[in-house]
Amino acid sequence: MKQFRRFFLIGFYLLTAFLVLSACSSKQAASSSQRVKITFWHGMTGVHKTALNQMIRDFNHSQTKYKVVGSSQGNFMTLQQKINAAAKSKTLPTLAQTSYTNVPNYVHGGFVTSFDPYISKTDLHDIYPVFLQSSKYQGKTYAMPFSKSVRILFYNKDLLKKYGLKVPQTWADIQQDGLKLKSKGIKAIAFDQSFNAALNDLASSAGTPTYLTKTKS
């Protein structure tokens, strides 16, 4: 708690990754007498991997039409590298775990398939609307919420009172308060990870749409 008292505002992730389940272009063929095999690459480790494997086993035991084969690809960064490599060699899995911010690149690369032909509004009625919206790109659903993160903002009431400040309602409020407190040696906001980890969400909340950048190889 001592560290919390040092800051006027502290923002952090409730979860450490913003992930989605994406449909990739590779499809597994099966005869009518066989279960349809669904290969699923993920980047879960530790207790999260154990929990996911149990969910896969439960699903496979609940019916006889489909069989999900989960495959951990190491950490999350390694997983993304393997997805890109598999796209080039045309050996993509049926499903893969990724961040929604990767979806535009996958769409333009031509190796991700829209979920729209396979889902209806009834299928999605119990999913939080903003999570569904973040899974869309150019009006199509290319991803499904899988392990979503939310932001929680803590503020220090004692510091607000001491310096005569109100609880901020907008990012502009935080910016203005930060400038007032800077001369007093107080940091207005801090993130549990790097600023880059929060940049996408900050840009989105400011009304900036998702965009692509091209780099030379």
N, C-alpha and C positions, 0 to 999 in steps of 0.2 A: 504493500500500500504506500510505502514511502515514495516509490517512483511515481505513482499516480499523482501525488500531491505536488510534484514539481511542475506539472503542466496545467495550463488553463483548460485545454481541450485535448482529449485523447480519442482518436478514431482507430478502430481495428476491425479485422475480419473475424466473424464468428467461426467461419471455416477457412481453411488455408488455401482452398482452390475453388475456382469457379468452373465447373465441368459439365459437359453435356454428353449424351449418348448419341452418336451420329451413325446414320446408315451409309455404308460404303458401297461402291458399285459392284463388288464381287458377290455373286449369288451361288449358293450351294444347291446343286441339283440332287433330286432323290426320286425314286420310283414310288408308286402309290402304296407299296407295302412297307416302305421304310419311313422312319422318322426324319423330318426335315432337319438337317444339321445347320445350326447357326453358330458360326465362329465369332467370338467376342474378345477383342483385345482390350485390356485395361491397364491402368498404372497404379492400382491399389497395392499397398504393402501393409505389413503388420496386422493389427486387429481389423482394419478396414478390409483387407484382403480375405481374412477369415470370414467376416460377416458376409461379404459378397459371394464367396464360394458356397456358403450355406443357402443364400437366396437362390443361387443357380440350381443347387441340388433340390431345393423345395419345388422350384418351378418344373424341373424335369420329372419329378415324381408326381406332380399334380395332373399330368396329361400324357398322352402317348403320341401326339402328332409332331411335336417339336423336341429337339434336344439341343440345348445351349452348351457349347464347349468354351468355357472361360480360359483365357490365357494371359497371365501377368507378363507384361513386357518390361518389367523393372520399374524404375521411377517414371514420373510423368514426362520428363524431358526426353528420356530414352524412347518412350512410347511414341511421342510425336515424330521423332526421327525415323522410327520404324514404319510409321504410317506413310510418310513421304517416300521412303525407299520402296515400300510395297506398291505404291501407286505407280512408280516408274517401271517396276518389274511385273506389274499386273498380277500381284498376289495378295490383294487386299482381303481382309476378313469381311464377314457380313456386317458386323457392328464394331464400332471402336469408340473409345472414350477420348474426348478432347475438350478444349475450351471453346466456347461459342465464338470467340474472336478469331479462331482459325477457320471457321466455316466459309467466309468469303473467299479465302485462298483456295479452299477445297473445291468450292463451286466453280471458280474460274479455272481450276486445274482439271475439271471434268471428272473427278473421281468420288463424288458424293451424290447420293440419290435422295430426292425429296420424299418425306413421309406422307405427304398429302393424299396419294391414292390409297393409302392403307389405314387412314384414321378418320374419325368423325368427331363432331363436337361432343357427342355423348361420351366418347372415350376419354376426353380431356376435361370433363366438367369439374373434377376434383383437384385440378392443378392450378396453382395461383396464377392469375392472368399475366402479371408482369414477367413471370418466368417463361411462359409460353411466348410472349412477345419477343423476348430476348433470344429465343431459339429460331426466329424467323430471319430470312434474308431475302430481300427483293420480293416480299410478299409470300414466300414459300417456306414451309416448315422443313428444315434440314436437320434439326436436332431435337432431342427430348431432354427435359430437365432430369438430371441424374444425381448430382451432388452439389446443390446450389449453395452459394454463400450470400450472406446479407451483411449490411454494415450496421454497426451499433456505435453511436456517438455518446461518449461520457463527458460530462462537464463538471468542473469544480465550483460548487456553490460558494465556497469561502472566498475564492479569488474573484468571482463575479461581484460579490458584495463588497470586497475590499477596494476594488477599483471602479466601482459604480457602473458596472456593465450589466446589460440584460442578456437573457439566454438568446443566443443567435438563432435566427430563423432561416437564414440563407447563407450561401457561400460568401456572398458579398459582406454580410455581417461579420463572418469569421475573419475575412481579409482586413476589414476596417479595425476590428478589435486587435488583430495581430500587430498591426502597425502601431497602435497605441501602446501595446505591451512590450514591443521589441526594445524600446529604450530602457525598459525596466529589467531587461534580461530574462523575460519570460517567453517561452515558446508557445504560440497560440494553438498549434495542432501537431500531433505526432501519429504516425502509422505503425502498426505492429510489424509491417514489412517495408519494403522500399516504396517510394512515391510512385515508381513505375508500375507497381502491382495494382495501384488504385487509379491510375491515369485513365484507363478505359471508362470506368464508371463515372469518374468526375467529368470527363468530356461528354458522356451521354447525358448526365444530369443537367449539363449546361446547354443541351440542345444540339450537340454536334453529332451527326450521324456516323455510322461505321464507314470507314474508308480504307482503301488499299494503297499500299506504297510499293513501288517497284524499285528493286535494287539490282545492280549489275553483279553477275556471278563471277 
